[in-house]
Amino acid sequence: MKTVCHICKFKMDDAFDNCPQCGTNLADANAERFILSIAADQHETLEELGVNVMLTLTDKRIIMVNAEKEEGSGPVRGGIAGAFIHGAIEGYKAAVDGKALKLRAITSIQLSDIASLTVEESGFLKRFRLFTITDKDGKIYYTAFGKKAAPEWESEIRKRIG
């Protein structure tokens, strides 16, 4: 019997206490609740190109999973931006399908640790929104995704951080 994570939908052949992809407590599905998920770019600094991540918002944290399929990526369409989004979506689909992923990094930010959130227009023709999250220890996280999803994400995050 397969075990499926109620947050990231990762399918596992074995039962674990915590999801090996996002770290969610699998024994208690009520301990954390899924809110939103989207393909995005995560940036270390504003001067560097971003990496593809699957961004997931729960009622407790923001999870950024940077992963790729082990067997390589599928066809790329739509230039650089299309390739970034395509890669993140394909990585997420692989997790949903339970295929092997090569995890590069997982970042988890507790909503209770967020000190500030700013949202700015960015990119060519201002087609993207850059979310800058600063935690209580002063660490800064930069995440960018399409402007259509930004209002819902901003609203949901602000509602949870007060």
Backbone as a chain_set.jsonl record, in Angstrom:
{"seq": "MKTVCHICKFKMDDAFDNCPQCGTNLADANAERFILSIAADQHETLEELGVNVMLTLTDKRIIMVNAEKEEGSGPVRGGIAGAFIHGAIEGYKAAVDGKALKLRAITSIQLSDIASLTVEESGFLKRFRLFTITDKDGKIYYTAFGKKAAPEWESEIRKRIG", "coords": {"N": [[0.84, -1.177, 0.0], [0.55, 2.188, -0.836], [1.826, 5.156, 0.644], [0.727, 8.453, 0.902], [1.739, 11.767, 0.994], [-0.024, 14.273, 2.672], [0.457, 16.938, 2.282], [2.519, 17.588, 0.243], [1.909, 15.689, -1.623], [3.577, 13.586, -2.293], [4.289, 10.281, -3.202], [4.875, 7.276, -1.52], [6.384, 4.071, -1.173], [6.875, 2.878, 1.214], [5.921, 3.2, 4.683], [6.379, 6.107, 6.549], [7.271, 8.124, 9.408], [7.556, 10.834, 9.008], [7.251, 12.866, 6.069], [9.563, 12.206, 3.495], [10.149, 14.132, 1.636], [9.001, 16.749, 2.246], [8.911, 16.845, 4.994], [6.634, 16.733, 6.576], [4.478, 15.691, 9.252], [3.326, 12.585, 8.997], [1.755, 10.886, 10.445], [-0.24, 12.304, 11.686], [-2.606, 13.836, 10.11], [-3.953, 16.159, 10.65], [-2.192, 17.851, 11.838], [-0.914, 19.667, 10.222], [-1.982, 21.762, 7.592], [-2.63, 21.875, 4.114], [-2.496, 24.736, 1.981], [-1.84, 26.376, -0.41], [-0.099, 25.919, -3.581], [2.595, 26.357, -5.88], [4.632, 26.693, -8.846], [7.793, 28.226, -8.765], [10.504, 30.669, -8.667], [13.409, 30.627, -6.743], [15.613, 32.826, -5.195], [18.941, 33.402, -4.143], [20.243, 35.852, -3.828], [19.392, 39.155, -5.01], [20.91, 39.675, -7.198], [21.529, 37.321, -8.448], [20.604, 34.601, -10.639], [17.54, 32.802, -10.328], [16.565, 29.588, -8.903], [14.627, 26.746, -9.833], [11.766, 26.001, -7.936], [9.293, 24.246, -6.032], [6.804, 25.797, -4.523], [5.122, 25.702, -1.513], [2.439, 26.496, 0.536], [1.418, 26.124, 3.817], [-0.716, 25.891, 6.706], [1.11, 26.385, 8.645], [3.718, 26.85, 7.653], [6.019, 27.882, 5.005], [7.104, 26.06, 2.309], [9.856, 25.303, 0.319], [10.741, 23.403, -2.27], [13.423, 22.274, -3.992], [13.954, 20.452, -6.66], [14.677, 17.865, -9.071], [13.811, 15.632, -11.772], [15.199, 12.377, -11.722], [15.734, 11.052, -14.125], [16.128, 13.064, -15.983], [15.009, 16.03, -17.762], [11.927, 17.027, -19.356], [10.621, 18.159, -22.586], [11.438, 21.548, -23.447], [9.792, 24.628, -23.501], [9.027, 27.993, -24.533], [11.186, 29.756, -23.962], [13.592, 31.124, -21.592], [12.164, 31.815, -19.175], [9.956, 30.141, -19.489], [11.253, 27.686, -19.433], [12.216, 27.602, -16.794], [9.809, 27.562, -15.298], [8.591, 25.313, -16.419], [10.439, 23.32, -15.65], [10.182, 23.35, -12.84], [7.486, 22.666, -12.553], [7.477, 20.137, -13.761], [9.188, 18.794, -12.0], [7.601, 18.852, -9.713], [5.372, 17.396, -10.629], [6.599, 14.94, -10.904], [7.041, 14.31, -8.25], [4.417, 14.105, -7.376], [3.6, 11.951, -8.908], [5.122, 10.061, -7.73], [7.601, 9.361, -8.696], [11.191, 8.934, -8.854], [13.062, 11.519, -7.396], [15.627, 13.955, -7.556], [16.649, 15.52, -4.962], [17.669, 18.74, -4.341], [17.618, 20.847, -2.526], [15.759, 21.727, 0.394], [13.789, 24.148, 1.732], [12.338, 25.42, 4.605], [10.17, 27.622, 6.045], [8.967, 28.724, 8.986], [5.819, 30.126, 9.593], [5.397, 31.608, 11.885], [7.911, 32.607, 12.341], [8.336, 34.644, 10.547], [9.231, 37.936, 10.013], [8.81, 40.071, 8.265], [7.162, 40.844, 5.139], [7.478, 41.726, 1.819], [6.19, 42.716, -1.333], [6.918, 43.074, -4.682], [6.731, 44.361, -8.053], [8.377, 42.79, -10.788], [10.785, 41.857, -13.338], [10.708, 41.541, -16.961], [8.441, 43.689, -18.468], [7.115, 43.745, -16.1], [5.972, 41.277, -15.302], [6.205, 39.479, -13.269], [6.078, 38.788, -9.714], [7.967, 39.68, -6.989], [8.573, 38.235, -4.003], [9.734, 39.141, -0.928], [10.884, 37.822, 1.905], [11.587, 38.249, 5.245], [13.039, 36.762, 8.011], [12.801, 36.404, 11.636], [15.397, 36.188, 12.52], [16.807, 37.665, 10.747], [17.42, 36.557, 8.275], [17.017, 36.53, 4.771], [14.696, 35.717, 2.259], [14.11, 35.278, -1.151], [11.596, 35.057, -3.514], [10.091, 34.457, -6.635], [7.235, 34.649, -8.746], [4.458, 34.304, -11.086], [2.292, 37.142, -11.793], [-0.473, 36.786, -11.618], [-1.081, 34.885, -9.643], [-0.021, 36.063, -7.403], [-1.595, 37.984, -5.742], [-3.367, 36.286, -4.258], [-1.532, 34.637, -2.898], [-0.103, 36.568, -1.41], [-2.171, 37.582, 0.226], [-2.953, 35.245, 1.663], [-0.578, 34.607, 3.047], [-0.133, 36.966, 4.565], [-2.444, 36.939, 6.141], [-1.858, 34.843, 7.841], [0.493, 35.565, 9.141], [-0.093, 37.776, 10.549]], "CA": [[0.0, 0.0, 0.0], [1.314, 3.424, -0.924], [1.55, 6.255, 1.557], [0.749, 9.716, 0.17], [1.837, 12.939, 1.862], [-1.198, 15.137, 2.534], [0.9, 18.297, 1.958], [3.177, 17.698, -1.068], [1.37, 14.606, -2.463], [4.628, 12.633, -2.619], [3.86, 8.9, -2.991], [5.949, 6.438, -0.991], [6.061, 2.652, -1.05], [6.993, 2.528, 2.63], [5.326, 4.146, 5.628], [7.337, 6.88, 7.332], [6.668, 9.032, 10.382], [7.571, 12.148, 8.368], [7.457, 12.822, 4.619], [10.965, 12.393, 3.154], [10.32, 15.296, 0.771], [8.702, 18.043, 2.878], [9.057, 16.75, 6.442], [5.345, 16.76, 7.256], [4.111, 14.591, 10.13], [2.367, 11.751, 8.263], [0.897, 10.167, 11.384], [-1.342, 13.181, 12.083], [-2.963, 14.688, 8.967], [-4.495, 17.427, 11.144], [-1.116, 18.65, 12.428], [-0.568, 20.709, 9.262], [-2.978, 21.778, 6.527], [-2.239, 22.442, 2.823], [-3.24, 25.923, 1.563], [-1.564, 26.693, -1.815], [1.153, 25.444, -4.145], [2.881, 26.969, -7.184], [6.012, 26.661, -9.322], [8.368, 29.551, -8.555], [11.958, 30.785, -8.682], [13.972, 31.048, -5.467], [16.868, 33.532, -5.415], [19.785, 33.62, -2.96], [20.365, 37.306, -3.781], [18.707, 39.761, -6.153], [21.845, 39.745, -8.321], [21.719, 35.991, -9.01], [19.452, 33.938, -11.235], [16.848, 31.91, -9.4], [16.46, 28.157, -9.177], [13.245, 26.262, -9.831], [11.282, 25.376, -6.709], [7.86, 24.102, -5.845], [6.494, 26.568, -3.321], [3.897, 25.221, -0.887], [2.03, 27.202, 1.746], [0.536, 25.382, 4.713], [-1.166, 26.757, 7.791], [2.211, 26.548, 9.588], [5.003, 27.213, 7.058], [6.227, 27.944, 3.565], [8.073, 25.027, 1.954], [10.427, 25.462, -1.019], [11.415, 22.159, -2.648], [14.231, 22.392, -5.199], [14.179, 19.065, -7.066], [14.56, 17.551, -10.491], [13.651, 14.21, -12.013], [16.461, 11.655, -11.891], [15.977, 10.642, -15.509], [16.291, 14.238, -16.838], [13.805, 16.855, -17.912], [11.155, 16.878, -20.583], [10.833, 19.214, -23.568], [11.399, 22.913, -22.934], [9.095, 25.56, -24.385], [8.772, 29.32, -24.005], [12.36, 30.51, -23.56], [14.162, 30.911, -20.262], [11.111, 31.807, -18.145], [9.19, 28.919, -19.697], [12.073, 26.556, -18.993], [12.214, 27.595, -15.328], [8.492, 27.135, -14.819], [8.409, 23.935, -16.87], [11.257, 22.457, -14.803], [9.583, 23.254, -11.498], [6.235, 21.912, -12.658], [7.816, 18.736, -14.013], [9.702, 18.253, -10.74], [6.464, 18.644, -8.818], [4.585, 16.282, -11.159], [7.321, 13.708, -10.58], [6.772, 14.016, -6.838], [3.029, 13.667, -7.301], [3.542, 10.615, -9.493], [5.933, 9.152, -6.93], [8.843, 9.004, -9.376], [12.402, 9.334, -8.139], [13.496, 12.9, -7.533], [16.939, 14.307, -7.04], [16.434, 16.699, -4.137], [18.843, 19.602, -4.198], [17.487, 21.593, -1.269], [14.42, 21.975, 0.895], [13.772, 25.256, 2.681], [11.071, 25.496, 5.305], [10.101, 28.84, 6.858], [7.797, 28.739, 9.868], [5.099, 31.393, 9.485], [5.594, 32.338, 13.141], [9.249, 33.2, 12.314], [8.41, 35.705, 9.544], [9.182, 39.284, 10.571], [8.23, 40.982, 7.277], [6.911, 40.391, 3.771], [7.248, 42.774, 0.829], [5.885, 42.194, -2.662], [7.216, 44.08, -5.693], [6.7, 43.951, -9.45], [9.718, 42.594, -11.324], [10.871, 41.175, -14.625], [10.354, 42.225, -18.201], [7.039, 44.112, -18.497], [6.572, 43.56, -14.744], [5.121, 40.085, -15.359], [6.418, 38.648, -12.094], [6.052, 39.436, -8.407], [9.063, 39.245, -6.139], [8.243, 38.194, -2.592], [10.91, 39.2, -0.069], [10.501, 37.424, 3.259], [12.66, 38.363, 6.228], [12.641, 36.082, 9.245], [13.145, 37.104, 12.878], [16.85, 36.149, 12.678], [17.382, 38.536, 9.729], [17.649, 35.842, 7.009], [16.124, 37.011, 3.727], [14.329, 34.757, 1.22], [13.521, 35.91, -2.326], [10.867, 34.112, -4.351], [9.362, 35.146, -7.698], [6.313, 33.875, -9.573], [3.565, 35.099, -11.911], [1.487, 38.167, -11.121], [-1.867, 36.357, -11.407], [-1.191, 34.161, -8.372], [0.558, 36.858, -6.313], [-2.527, 38.526, -4.746], [-3.854, 35.237, -3.368], [-0.417, 34.243, -2.041], [0.162, 37.64, -0.449], [-3.279, 37.61, 1.172], [-2.9, 34.073, 2.539], [0.587, 34.716, 3.932], [-0.381, 38.06, 5.527], [-3.482, 36.493, 7.071], [-1.283, 33.907, 8.786], [1.598, 36.138, 9.925], [-0.644, 38.869, 11.342]], "C": [[0.885, 1.239, 0.0], [0.865, 4.407, 0.136], [1.68, 7.539, 0.754], [0.787, 10.868, 1.173], [0.65, 13.857, 1.612], [-0.825, 16.584, 2.235], [1.468, 18.371, 0.539], [2.755, 16.613, -2.051], [2.415, 13.607, -2.929], [4.154, 11.229, -2.261], [5.062, 8.051, -2.587], [5.477, 4.993, -0.923], [6.07, 2.21, 0.409], [6.316, 3.59, 3.483], [6.438, 4.801, 6.444], [6.575, 7.703, 8.357], [6.529, 10.433, 9.79], [7.835, 11.983, 6.879], [8.932, 13.066, 4.306], [11.2, 13.603, 2.257], [10.102, 16.61, 1.517], [8.763, 18.021, 4.399], [7.771, 16.759, 7.238], [5.123, 15.52, 8.1], [3.011, 13.78, 9.425], [1.4, 11.017, 9.182], [-0.333, 10.983, 11.771], [-1.642, 14.164, 10.955], [-3.538, 16.034, 9.401], [-3.424, 18.337, 11.734], [-0.725, 19.821, 11.531], [-1.521, 20.605, 8.084], [-2.451, 22.494, 5.28], [-3.124, 23.65, 2.497], [-3.078, 26.158, 0.058], [-0.251, 26.059, -2.266], [1.335, 26.051, -5.528], [4.345, 26.739, -7.548], [6.552, 28.085, -9.234], [9.878, 29.496, -8.752], [12.398, 31.273, -7.316], [15.337, 31.653, -5.758], [17.631, 33.651, -4.099], [19.979, 35.112, -2.724], [19.627, 37.856, -4.993], [19.599, 39.828, -7.382], [22.019, 38.407, -9.029], [20.439, 35.466, -9.644], [18.827, 33.0, -10.212], [16.929, 30.46, -9.825], [14.994, 27.761, -9.092], [12.908, 25.622, -8.491], [9.783, 25.155, -6.835], [7.576, 24.738, -4.507], [5.152, 26.089, -2.785], [3.655, 26.009, 0.387], [1.104, 26.292, 2.541], [0.057, 26.362, 5.785], [-0.055, 27.031, 8.808], [3.502, 27.089, 8.973], [4.922, 27.364, 5.549], [7.347, 26.962, 3.263], [8.533, 25.278, 0.523], [11.229, 24.209, -1.332], [12.101, 22.374, -3.984], [14.605, 20.973, -5.608], [14.087, 18.93, -8.575], [14.381, 16.051, -10.63], [15.015, 13.574, -12.243], [16.768, 11.381, -13.363], [16.135, 11.813, -16.461], [14.979, 14.959, -17.004], [13.15, 16.6, -19.248], [11.439, 18.011, -21.542], [10.671, 20.593, -22.944], [10.742, 23.812, -23.966], [9.047, 26.923, -23.717], [9.983, 30.068, -23.496], [12.784, 30.229, -22.128], [13.091, 30.849, -19.193], [10.282, 30.536, -18.253], [9.943, 27.697, -19.218], [12.093, 26.465, -17.473], [10.907, 27.044, -14.805], [8.238, 25.682, -15.194], [9.188, 22.971, -15.975], [10.664, 22.272, -13.423], [8.306, 22.439, -11.533], [6.519, 20.433, -12.887], [8.371, 18.08, -12.754], [8.577, 17.945, -9.777], [5.607, 17.475, -9.303], [5.265, 14.955, -10.843], [7.071, 13.324, -9.133], [5.352, 13.497, -6.685], [2.886, 12.253, -7.84], [4.377, 9.598, -8.719], [7.209, 8.712, -7.603], [10.036, 9.507, -8.574], [12.756, 10.777, -8.436], [14.91, 13.037, -6.981], [16.74, 15.619, -6.274], [17.734, 17.471, -4.014], [18.796, 20.328, -2.867], [16.017, 21.707, -0.901], [14.544, 23.082, 1.942], [12.39, 25.305, 3.29], [11.116, 26.709, 6.228], [8.826, 28.776, 7.681], [7.127, 30.106, 9.761], [5.282, 32.247, 10.737], [6.971, 33.006, 13.212], [9.382, 34.34, 11.311], [8.228, 37.062, 10.211], [8.555, 40.27, 9.589], [8.092, 40.307, 5.923], [6.717, 41.624, 2.908], [7.038, 42.104, -0.519], [6.086, 43.325, -3.664], [7.054, 43.497, -7.085], [8.132, 43.777, -9.923], [9.636, 41.935, -12.687], [10.46, 42.044, -15.785], [8.843, 42.469, -18.239], [6.322, 43.862, -17.17], [5.591, 42.391, -14.664], [5.239, 39.198, -14.135], [6.279, 39.473, -10.828], [7.158, 38.818, -7.577], [8.62, 39.37, -4.69], [9.56, 38.18, -1.818], [10.434, 38.934, 1.353], [11.736, 37.54, 4.146], [12.191, 37.674, 7.498], [13.161, 36.849, 10.464], [14.644, 37.101, 13.165], [17.566, 37.011, 11.634], [17.699, 37.852, 8.412], [16.593, 36.291, 6.007], [15.942, 35.928, 2.668], [13.655, 35.523, 0.088], [12.859, 34.837, -3.179], [10.061, 34.901, -5.375], [8.449, 34.173, -8.43], [5.347, 34.827, -10.259], [2.648, 36.029, -11.132], [0.045, 37.742, -10.875], [-2.055, 35.672, -10.058], [-0.762, 35.002, -7.174], [-0.458, 37.408, -5.315], [-3.045, 37.483, -3.758], [-2.764, 34.799, -2.397], [-0.151, 35.307, -0.984], [-0.917, 37.679, 0.629], [-3.199, 36.459, 2.164], [-1.727, 34.136, 3.519], [0.335, 35.784, 4.995], [-1.433, 37.676, 6.57], [-2.881, 35.628, 8.179], [-0.136, 34.484, 9.621], [1.15, 37.346, 10.738], [-0.277, 40.172, 10.865]], "O": [[1.855, 1.32, 0.754], [-0.314, 4.484, 0.482], [2.64, 7.702, 0.001], [-0.035, 10.933, 2.088], [0.35, 14.185, 0.464], [-1.713, 17.391, 1.958], [0.96, 19.13, -0.286], [3.199, 16.618, -3.199], [2.166, 12.853, -3.87], [3.673, 11.001, -1.151], [6.118, 8.098, -3.217], [4.308, 4.726, -0.646], [5.359, 1.28, 0.791], [6.156, 4.734, 3.059], [7.324, 4.123, 6.962], [5.38, 7.953, 8.2], [5.541, 11.129, 10.024], [8.556, 11.074, 6.468], [9.505, 14.038, 4.799], [12.337, 14.057, 2.127], [10.942, 17.505, 1.428], [8.676, 19.073, 5.033], [7.814, 16.792, 8.467], [5.529, 14.422, 7.718], [1.886, 14.26, 9.282], [0.34, 10.574, 8.74], [-1.36, 10.415, 12.145], [-1.002, 15.211, 10.857], [-3.602, 16.96, 8.592], [-3.716, 19.477, 12.094], [-0.257, 20.85, 12.02], [-1.837, 19.507, 7.626], [-1.892, 23.586, 5.377], [-4.337, 23.611, 2.701], [-4.066, 26.143, -0.675], [0.598, 25.707, -1.447], [0.366, 26.242, -6.264], [5.197, 26.607, -6.669], [5.858, 29.039, -9.584], [10.456, 28.432, -8.972], [11.829, 32.226, -6.783], [16.134, 31.063, -6.487], [17.044, 33.963, -3.063], [19.895, 35.591, -1.593], [19.275, 37.104, -5.902], [19.105, 40.017, -8.494], [22.603, 38.363, -10.112], [19.335, 35.835, -9.243], [19.513, 32.473, -9.337], [17.309, 30.142, -10.952], [14.217, 28.376, -8.361], [13.668, 24.804, -7.974], [9.104, 25.794, -7.639], [8.055, 24.271, -3.474], [4.159, 26.07, -3.512], [4.553, 26.17, 1.213], [0.131, 25.758, 2.009], [0.406, 27.542, 5.75], [-0.249, 27.82, 9.733], [4.3, 27.716, 9.669], [3.923, 27.031, 4.911], [8.412, 27.016, 3.879], [7.712, 25.446, -0.379], [12.277, 23.973, -0.731], [11.443, 22.628, -4.993], [15.468, 20.354, -4.986], [13.5, 19.768, -9.26], [14.743, 15.286, -9.737], [15.883, 14.167, -12.883], [17.918, 11.467, -13.792], [16.268, 11.587, -17.664], [13.956, 14.551, -16.453], [13.753, 16.025, -20.155], [12.398, 18.757, -21.345], [9.87, 20.783, -22.029], [11.079, 23.772, -25.15], [9.029, 27.018, -22.49], [9.829, 30.955, -22.657], [12.387, 29.228, -21.531], [13.094, 29.928, -18.377], [9.94, 29.922, -17.242], [9.349, 26.773, -18.662], [11.999, 25.37, -16.918], [10.901, 26.152, -13.956], [7.73, 24.907, -14.383], [8.666, 21.928, -15.582], [10.645, 21.161, -12.893], [8.065, 21.615, -10.652], [5.878, 19.574, -12.282], [8.055, 16.925, -12.471], [8.584, 16.914, -9.106], [5.162, 16.655, -8.499], [4.598, 13.964, -10.55], [6.907, 12.145, -8.82], [5.115, 12.547, -5.939], [2.135, 11.448, -7.289], [4.342, 8.406, -9.023], [7.854, 7.775, -7.133], [9.906, 10.39, -7.726], [12.751, 11.205, -9.591], [15.317, 12.323, -6.065], [16.673, 16.693, -6.872], [18.767, 16.922, -3.63], [19.802, 20.418, -2.163], [15.146, 21.773, -1.769], [15.301, 22.965, 2.905], [11.386, 25.24, 2.58], [11.991, 26.812, 7.088], [7.726, 28.776, 7.129], [7.801, 31.133, 9.831], [5.318, 33.474, 10.653], [7.185, 33.879, 14.053], [10.447, 34.952, 11.229], [7.225, 37.317, 10.878], [7.855, 41.195, 10.0], [8.793, 39.347, 5.602], [5.888, 42.478, 3.221], [7.627, 41.063, -0.811], [5.503, 44.4, -3.523], [7.217, 42.293, -7.287], [9.014, 44.53, -9.51], [8.569, 41.512, -13.131], [9.933, 43.142, -15.609], [8.06, 41.536, -18.059], [5.095, 43.778, -17.117], [4.529, 42.491, -14.049], [4.458, 38.26, -13.974], [6.352, 40.702, -10.862], [7.274, 37.597, -7.473], [8.328, 40.465, -4.208], [10.4, 37.306, -2.031], [9.68, 39.719, 1.928], [12.795, 36.996, 3.832], [11.104, 37.949, 8.006], [13.884, 37.835, 10.319], [15.122, 37.911, 13.96], [18.794, 37.084, 11.632], [18.206, 38.505, 7.5], [15.417, 36.416, 6.349], [16.908, 35.301, 2.235], [12.744, 36.317, 0.322], [13.482, 33.834, -3.526], [9.421, 35.896, -5.034], [8.822, 33.032, -8.702], [5.411, 36.036, -10.037], [2.277, 35.761, -9.989], [-0.605, 38.299, -9.99], [-3.081, 35.86, -9.405], [-1.112, 34.677, -6.04], [-0.211, 37.309, -4.113], [-3.152, 37.756, -2.563], [-3.029, 34.609, -1.21], [0.006, 34.993, 0.195], [-0.606, 37.795, 1.815], [-3.356, 36.663, 3.367], [-1.867, 33.761, 4.684], [0.558, 35.547, 6.183], [-1.322, 38.045, 7.739], [-3.337, 35.673, 9.321], [0.177, 33.956, 10.689], [1.926, 37.883, 11.528], [-0.679, 41.179, 11.449]]}, "num_chains": 1, "name": "protein.A"}
